[in-house]
């Protein structure tokens, strides 16, 4: 069956026809394609098309799809079984790799997803501090955790309202939502409620509303305030962890949080999550402490094998300069074409992450991001797809670069993307 037929059949028995909403192409129109196979930087669809992929499984495929070393690691692990429900040596190997690479990671606990990691980190922070309130930021997404899936109310220091049906208002009342990059609202919040706040959680580079770059000294001030008020600082590095540097955004920035959430790359393409941090906090986790967290498949031997191989390859290859150079090439082409065409375009970039906003203003927070033209993005997306280039099917997601994007494919993709911009 082709993608259209498959999507029609899926909608009969899967809500919306997809198992994660962005895959439905609701923000760009049309029918989502179904993937038959992926190798390197290429996706082959059920319709016989080959696409140059800049979504990279939403981040994990930093070496490209179907990497031989990672695949071999999985195959070797598979010889011994798929799941044990007991500790295995591969969990120790993964823990040693993470704690050797991530600055805040003195101890680590594996989970099955990024959502589990952020949820568990917040619970741990509350248990450690004996406080209830959490601060998050507009535009930062931390998985579908009830207390974190909220949006900002009016004013700088307000309690959030649920961003989804099914979340009780009482959950959201314990979540304070602040505008990102607004130093004054941050200081006011801590002055008014600092002694009641258990944790601040944020993406150091918000990358779920497009890409937003932190203003100079903003994160440094946040770190200082958290230390002053005894608040646990949690970096959600599910996207940025091992993507921006071998130690994530915290190593790149030189700012060490108390806890961090990890995912994506540490599974080598298999489902995975982890949270890590200071020993004095992590030891409050059960069975050492009184904060309960568990998972039947946490530390799954196949995911540990794939993730450990990915981290070892990152240590060996140190590919970050090359990845950034590849992203630089695409970003430069997009900016040049937009300037030549006279289109208001913002292309923020952090190492090998970048996004496209059709906006005449630099995007420094959620509100500005929301003023970007989704109609222009949808046209741009579909022109790229027609030309064989797959970018994020939403105006508010990021694009990823992989080592598998060769010069040939980058040049071909740039030609398609420039043509798409000039056609608008």
C-alpha positions as a printed NumPy array, in Angstrom:
array([[  0.   ,   0.   ,   0.   ],
       [  1.085,   3.572,  -0.609],
       [  1.235,   6.223,   2.134],
       [ -2.247,   7.591,   1.475],
       [ -3.83 ,   4.145,   1.788],
       [ -1.773,   3.305,   4.864],
       [ -2.751,   6.567,   6.529],
       [ -6.416,   5.913,   5.776],
       [ -6.213,   2.463,   7.338],
       [ -4.31 ,   3.764,  10.366],
       [ -6.924,   6.436,  11.068],
       [ -9.493,   3.668,  11.561],
       [ -7.686,   2.163,  14.538],
       [ -5.001,   4.685,  15.65 ],
       [ -6.204,   8.107,  16.917],
       [ -5.45 ,  10.601,  14.16 ],
       [ -3.662,   7.847,  12.268],
       [ -0.364,   8.443,  14.083],
       [  1.332,   7.572,  17.36 ],
       [  2.79 ,  11.071,  17.853],
       [  0.794,  14.137,  16.734],
       [  3.398,  16.013,  14.671],
       [  3.656,  13.043,  12.3  ],
       [  0.131,  13.744,  10.994],
       [  1.346,  16.789,   8.973],
       [ -1.416,  18.866,  10.553],
       [  0.762,  21.975,  10.523],
       [  1.789,  21.728,   6.881],
       [ -1.142,  20.016,   5.166],
       [ -1.25 ,  16.969,   2.972],
       [ -0.869,  13.302,   3.782],
       [  2.132,  12.131,   5.808],
       [  4.461,   9.748,   4.05 ],
       [  5.218,   6.342,   5.539],
       [  8.846,   5.265,   5.703],
       [  9.919,   1.873,   4.391],
       [ 13.643,   2.164,   5.12 ],
       [ 16.251,   4.692,   6.168],
       [ 20.005,   4.62 ,   5.528],
       [ 22.545,   7.363,   6.138],
       [ 20.853,  10.698,   5.464],
       [ 18.207,   9.169,   3.209],
       [ 14.625,   8.017,   3.813],
       [ 12.861,   5.706,   1.364],
       [  9.074,   6.012,   1.47 ],
       [  6.313,   3.536,   0.778],
       [  5.597,   5.605,  -2.355],
       [  9.014,   4.879,  -3.855],
       [ 10.464,   8.331,  -3.139],
       [ 13.917,   8.966,  -1.697],
       [ 14.228,  11.979,   0.598],
       [ 17.221,  13.765,   2.115],
       [ 16.338,  13.744,   5.811],
       [ 16.947,  16.66 ,   8.184],
       [ 14.64 ,  15.35 ,  10.912],
       [ 16.94 ,  12.428,  11.779],
       [ 14.314,  10.595,  13.844],
       [ 13.902,  13.892,  15.754],
       [ 17.527,  13.907,  16.843],
       [ 18.897,  10.447,  17.679],
       [ 20.394,   9.734,  14.234],
       [ 23.485,  11.886,  14.743],
       [ 25.529,   9.366,  12.706],
       [ 22.752,   8.897,  10.177],
       [ 20.219,   6.089,   9.936],
       [ 21.102,   2.415,  10.213],
       [ 24.704,   3.051,  11.28 ],
       [ 26.758,  -0.127,  10.924],
       [ 28.509,   0.036,  14.313],
       [ 25.314,   0.693,  16.223],
       [ 23.461,  -1.991,  14.289],
       [ 26.214,  -4.525,  15.045],
       [ 26.124,  -3.599,  18.74 ],
       [ 22.381,  -4.286,  18.789],
       [ 22.79 ,  -7.585,  16.922],
       [ 25.493,  -8.762,  19.317],
       [ 23.358,  -7.849,  22.327],
       [ 20.339,  -9.551,  20.766],
       [ 22.166, -12.873,  20.841],
       [ 21.772, -12.847,  24.626],
       [ 18.093, -11.863,  24.753],
       [ 15.82 ,  -8.868,  24.429],
       [ 14.98 ,  -8.023,  28.049],
       [ 15.967,  -9.444,  31.418],
       [ 14.133,  -7.586,  34.199],
       [ 17.365,  -7.825,  36.187],
       [ 20.493,  -5.666,  36.285],
       [ 22.962,  -6.261,  33.464],
       [ 26.553,  -5.156,  32.909],
       [ 25.605,  -2.923,  29.965],
       [ 23.784,  -0.605,  32.388],
       [ 27.051,  -0.025,  34.227],
       [ 28.85 ,   0.671,  30.962],
       [ 26.222,   3.261,  30.017],
       [ 26.306,   4.875,  33.467],
       [ 30.08 ,   5.169,  33.337],
       [ 29.949,   6.785,  29.895],
       [ 27.302,   9.316,  30.901],
       [ 28.97 ,  10.252,  34.187],
       [ 32.32 ,  10.663,  32.432],
       [ 30.897,  12.996,  29.778],
       [ 28.122,  15.087,  31.349],
       [ 29.35 ,  17.725,  33.855],
       [ 26.443,  17.475,  36.349],
       [ 26.213,  13.666,  36.228],
       [ 27.641,  12.16 ,  39.399],
       [ 24.942,   9.481,  39.343],
       [ 22.447,   8.424,  36.665],
       [ 19.164,   6.494,  36.484],
       [ 17.966,   5.029,  33.176],
       [ 14.354,   5.319,  31.991],
       [ 12.455,   4.49 ,  28.8  ],
       [ 11.724,   7.982,  27.436],
       [ 12.473,  11.668,  27.773],
       [  9.052,  12.218,  29.307],
       [  9.826,   9.7  ,  32.054],
       [ 13.123,  11.456,  32.675],
       [ 11.689,  14.947,  33.143],
       [  8.79 ,  13.609,  35.218],
       [ 11.176,  11.72 ,  37.491],
       [ 13.616,  14.631,  37.799],
       [ 10.792,  16.934,  38.929],
       [  9.536,  14.392,  41.472],
       [ 13.078,  13.945,  42.771],
       [ 13.546,  17.71 ,  43.116],
       [ 10.307,  17.973,  45.085],
       [ 11.303,  15.088,  47.326],
       [ 14.758,  16.545,  47.907],
       [ 13.636,  20.102,  48.684],
       [ 10.303,  19.242,  50.393],
       [  8.73 ,  22.   ,  48.263],
       [  5.927,  21.753,  45.703],
       [  6.123,  24.539,  43.113],
       [  7.89 ,  24.193,  39.771],
       [  9.014,  26.944,  37.387],
       [  9.001,  26.306,  33.647],
       [  9.199,  28.606,  30.622],
       [  6.809,  29.382,  27.777],
       [  7.809,  27.388,  24.741],
       [  9.9  ,  24.812,  26.601],
       [  8.442,  21.327,  26.135],
       [  9.3  ,  18.597,  28.605],
       [  7.191,  15.705,  27.393],
       [  3.559,  15.061,  28.194],
       [  3.892,  15.286,  31.97 ],
       [  0.711,  16.66 ,  33.563],
       [  2.393,  19.32 ,  35.694],
       [  4.641,  20.457,  32.837],
       [  2.166,  20.489,  29.952],
       [  0.89 ,  23.961,  30.733],
       [  1.047,  27.344,  29.016],
       [  1.58 ,  30.805,  30.443],
       [ -1.232,  32.874,  31.881],
       [ -1.228,  36.671,  31.854],
       [  1.539,  38.523,  33.641],
       [  5.106,  37.584,  34.404],
       [  4.452,  35.556,  37.557],
       [  1.275,  33.534,  37.099],
       [  0.197,  29.995,  37.508],
       [ -0.298,  28.079,  34.311],
       [ -3.487,  26.705,  32.861],
       [ -3.605,  23.229,  31.328],
       [ -2.42 ,  22.99 ,  27.74 ],
       [ -4.334,  19.75 ,  27.205],
       [ -7.67 ,  18.27 ,  28.169],
       [ -7.337,  15.709,  30.929],
       [ -5.005,  17.766,  33.146],
       [ -6.633,  18.957,  36.391],
       [ -6.308,  22.664,  37.146],
       [ -4.911,  21.744,  40.555],
       [ -1.863,  20.198,  38.889],
       [ -1.214,  23.315,  36.846],
       [ -1.529,  25.61 ,  39.881],
       [  1.766,  24.27 ,  41.177],
       [  3.506,  25.228,  37.94 ],
       [  4.715,  28.801,  37.457],
       [  5.241,  29.711,  33.808],
       [  7.665,  32.502,  32.921],
       [  8.641,  34.05 ,  29.58 ],
       [ 12.028,  32.81 ,  28.403],
       [ 14.854,  35.374,  28.205],
       [ 13.022,  37.835,  30.499],
       [ 15.458,  38.49 ,  33.328],
       [ 13.174,  40.843,  35.246],
       [ 10.316,  38.341,  35.494],
       [ 12.815,  35.718,  36.638],
       [ 14.136,  37.938,  39.417],
       [ 10.62 ,  38.966,  40.467],
       [  9.518,  35.348,  40.64 ],
       [ 12.366,  34.303,  42.907],
       [ 11.947,  37.361,  45.121],
       [  8.232,  36.635,  45.584],
       [  8.194,  32.834,  45.765],
       [ 11.764,  31.548,  45.849],
       [ 11.377,  29.761,  49.193],
       [  8.416,  27.758,  47.798],
       [ 10.025,  26.609,  44.545],
       [ 11.373,  23.065,  44.341],
       [ 12.87 ,  23.272,  40.862],
       [ 13.302,  25.264,  37.702],
       [ 13.184,  23.136,  34.563],
       [ 14.065,  24.385,  31.111],
       [ 15.665,  23.541,  27.812],
       [ 18.875,  25.609,  27.87 ],
       [ 18.274,  26.088,  24.141],
       [ 14.492,  25.817,  23.705],
       [ 14.069,  23.575,  20.668],
       [ 10.411,  22.601,  20.704],
       [  9.065,  25.933,  19.506],
       [ 11.623,  26.248,  16.771],
       [ 15.053,  27.137,  18.151],
       [ 15.43 ,  29.996,  20.638],
       [ 18.867,  31.139,  21.759],
       [ 19.384,  32.266,  25.366],
       [ 20.378,  35.896,  25.803],
       [ 23.796,  36.735,  27.212],
       [ 24.074,  36.057,  30.961],
       [ 20.45 ,  34.858,  31.218],
       [ 21.281,  31.267,  32.133],
       [ 24.163,  32.392,  34.343],
       [ 21.731,  34.551,  36.342],
       [ 19.278,  31.658,  36.568],
       [ 22.011,  29.405,  37.956],
       [ 22.903,  32.043,  40.539],
       [ 19.298,  32.512,  41.667],
       [ 18.706,  28.77 ,  42.02 ],
       [ 21.816,  28.439,  44.173],
       [ 20.827,  31.435,  46.29 ],
       [ 17.308,  30.151,  47.009],
       [ 18.085,  26.443,  47.295],
       [ 16.146,  25.616,  44.124],
       [ 17.089,  22.565,  42.033],
       [ 18.056,  23.604,  38.496],
       [ 17.059,  20.993,  35.916],
       [ 18.313,  21.181,  32.342],
       [ 16.146,  19.248,  29.909],
       [ 18.851,  18.022,  27.535],
       [ 16.804,  15.371,  25.768],
       [ 17.527,  17.222,  22.513],
       [ 20.767,  19.066,  23.313],
       [ 22.46 ,  16.279,  25.266],
       [ 25.389,  14.918,  23.205],
       [ 24.069,  16.996,  20.278],
       [ 25.71 ,  20.362,  20.971],
       [ 28.851,  18.917,  22.545],
       [ 30.079,  15.691,  24.107],
       [ 28.662,  16.934,  27.408],
       [ 25.574,  18.675,  26.058],
       [ 24.59 ,  22.319,  26.387],
       [ 25.881,  22.469,  29.957],
       [ 29.416,  21.701,  28.819],
       [ 29.157,  24.064,  25.845],
       [ 27.907,  26.898,  28.076],
       [ 29.997,  26.14 ,  31.142],
       [ 26.875,  26.154,  33.343],
       [ 26.283,  23.089,  35.506],
       [ 22.698,  22.272,  36.537],
       [ 21.826,  20.159,  39.568],
       [ 19.956,  17.582,  37.487],
       [ 19.513,  16.947,  33.775],
       [ 17.201,  14.849,  31.634],
       [ 18.613,  12.924,  28.683],
       [ 17.244,  10.863,  25.8  ],
       [ 17.402,  10.451,  22.007],
       [ 21.122,  10.03 ,  21.209],
       [ 21.819,   7.908,  24.315],
       [ 19.606,   5.168,  22.855],
       [ 21.317,   4.986,  19.482],
       [ 17.857,   5.104,  17.886],
       [ 16.096,   2.791,  20.35 ],
       [ 13.617,   4.025,  22.993],
       [ 15.495,   5.392,  25.996],
       [ 15.749,   8.108,  28.606],
       [ 17.848,   8.973,  31.641],
       [ 18.169,  11.569,  34.337],
       [ 21.388,  12.385,  36.102],
       [ 22.827,  14.809,  38.592],
       [ 24.46 ,  15.523,  41.902],
       [ 25.007,  12.553,  44.18 ],
       [ 23.38 ,  14.248,  47.202],
       [ 20.148,  14.609,  45.207],
       [ 20.209,  11.353,  43.251],
       [ 20.676,   9.276,  46.423],
       [ 17.142,  10.284,  47.448],
       [ 15.873,   7.892,  44.758],
       [ 14.449,   4.531,  45.802],
       [ 15.801,   2.078,  46.838],
       [ 18.475,   4.323,  48.414],
       [ 15.992,   7.025,  49.39 ],
       [ 12.307,   7.829,  49.68 ],
       [ 11.524,   9.115,  46.148],
       [ 10.006,   6.26 ,  44.156],
       [ 10.77 ,   5.72 ,  40.477],
       [ 10.751,   2.479,  38.486],
       [ 10.461,   1.029,  35.   ],
       [ 10.08 ,  -2.55 ,  33.766],
       [ 12.264,  -1.984,  30.694],
       [ 14.612,   0.664,  32.114],
       [ 18.185,  -0.232,  31.238],
       [ 17.012,  -2.52 ,  28.423],
       [ 20.099,  -4.412,  27.169],
       [ 19.466,  -3.619,  23.484],
       [ 19.033,   0.108,  24.144],
       [ 22.1  ,   0.103,  26.413],
       [ 24.188,  -1.574,  23.711],
       [ 23.067,   0.861,  21.014],
       [ 23.441,   3.925,  23.217],
       [ 26.815,   2.941,  24.597],
       [ 28.13 ,   2.429,  21.07 ],
       [ 26.826,   5.865,  20.065],
       [ 28.518,   7.553,  23.024],
       [ 31.787,   5.705,  22.412],
       [ 31.73 ,   6.839,  18.792],
       [ 31.165,  10.444,  19.888],
       [ 34.173,  10.219,  22.202],
       [ 36.322,   8.704,  19.463],
       [ 35.284,  10.94 ,  16.576],
       [ 34.558,  14.247,  18.349],
       [ 32.394,  15.202,  15.338],
       [ 31.033,  18.518,  16.59 ],
       [ 33.076,  20.868,  14.418],
       [ 32.134,  18.857,  11.326],
       [ 28.448,  18.778,  12.271],
       [ 28.429,  22.536,  12.845],
       [ 30.148,  23.143,   9.516],
       [ 27.462,  21.144,   7.729],
       [ 24.726,  23.117,   9.459],
       [ 26.553,  26.381,   8.685],
       [ 26.369,  25.529,   4.988],
       [ 22.58 ,  25.086,   4.986],
       [ 21.923,  28.083,   7.247],
       [ 24.096,  30.333,   5.08 ],
       [ 22.295,  29.195,   1.932],
       [ 18.889,  29.887,   3.49 ],
       [ 19.856,  33.331,   4.778],
       [ 21.386,  34.286,   1.444],
       [ 18.341,  33.197,  -0.533],
       [ 15.944,  34.995,   1.817],
       [ 17.946,  38.217,   1.569],
       [ 18.056,  37.996,  -2.217],
       [ 14.314,  37.306,  -2.396],
       [ 13.43 ,  39.942,   0.201],
       [ 11.695,  37.493,   2.54 ],
       [ 11.744,  38.144,   6.285],
       [ 13.442,  35.001,   7.581],
       [ 15.134,  34.112,  10.853],
       [ 17.412,  31.064,  10.947],
       [ 18.713,  30.687,  14.516],
       [ 21.465,  28.107,  14.938],
       [ 23.155,  26.361,  17.853],
       [ 25.954,  24.136,  16.591],
       [ 24.207,  21.453,  14.462],
       [ 20.664,  22.556,  15.412],
       [ 18.791,  25.194,  13.428],
       [ 15.265,  26.235,  12.592],
       [ 13.386,  28.459,  10.157],
       [ 11.031,  31.247,  11.251],
       [  9.195,  33.344,   8.679],
       [  9.374,  36.377,  10.915],
       [ 10.803,  39.882,  10.569],
       [ 11.855,  39.94 ,  14.236],
       [ 14.605,  38.011,  15.996],
       [ 12.872,  35.191,  17.859],
       [ 13.845,  35.39 ,  21.52 ],
       [ 10.721,  34.002,  23.195],
       [  7.53 ,  32.018,  22.691],
       [  5.298,  35.001,  21.902],
       [  7.549,  36.202,  19.083],
       [  7.823,  32.659,  17.734],
       [  4.037,  32.407,  17.596],
       [  3.918,  35.493,  15.365],
       [  5.854,  33.658,  12.638],
       [  4.   ,  32.843,   9.43 ],
       [  2.855,  29.229,   9.487],
       [  1.346,  29.629,   6.012],
       [  4.703,  30.516,   4.476],
       [  6.362,  27.679,   6.36 ],
       [  3.774,  25.185,   5.064],
       [  4.437,  26.313,   1.483],
       [  8.185,  26.122,   2.052],
       [  7.899,  22.635,   3.593],
       [  5.837,  21.258,   0.732],
       [  8.132,  22.727,  -1.931],
       [ 11.099,  21.115,  -0.164],
       [  9.282,  17.796,   0.06 ],
       [  8.402,  17.923,  -3.637],
       [ 12.099,  18.435,  -4.339],
       [ 13.142,  15.453,  -2.215],
       [ 14.111,  17.206,   1.026],
       [ 12.399,  16.347,   4.305],
       [ 12.435,  19.038,   6.996],
       [ 10.33 ,  19.209,  10.162],
       [  6.587,  19.038,   9.322],
       [  5.865,  21.931,  11.68 ],
       [  6.864,  25.589,  11.771],
       [  7.823,  25.145,  15.411],
       [ 10.351,  22.328,  15.343],
       [ 14.073,  22.181,  14.623],
       [ 16.184,  20.533,  11.953],
       [ 19.066,  18.205,  12.752],
       [ 22.338,  17.507,  10.999],
       [ 24.094,  14.136,  10.876],
       [ 27.559,  12.961,   9.93 ],
       [ 25.944,  11.054,   7.07 ],
       [ 25.013,  14.285,   5.26 ],
       [ 27.749,  14.282,   2.64 ],
       [ 28.781,  17.307,   0.587],
       [ 26.833,  15.941,  -2.366],
       [ 23.576,  15.651,  -0.442],
       [ 24.072,  18.971,   1.332],
       [ 24.557,  20.761,  -1.979],
       [ 21.511,  19.051,  -3.458],
       [ 19.421,  19.904,  -0.409],
       [ 20.58 ,  23.522,  -0.398],
       [ 19.616,  23.866,  -4.064],
       [ 16.11 ,  22.537,  -3.323],
       [ 15.649,  24.703,  -0.23 ],
       [ 16.883,  27.844,  -1.943],
       [ 14.546,  27.135,  -4.837],
       [ 11.669,  26.647,  -2.406],
       [ 12.353,  30.007,  -0.779],
       [ 12.615,  31.801,  -4.101],
       [  9.298,  30.311,  -5.221],
       [  7.384,  31.91 ,  -2.319]])
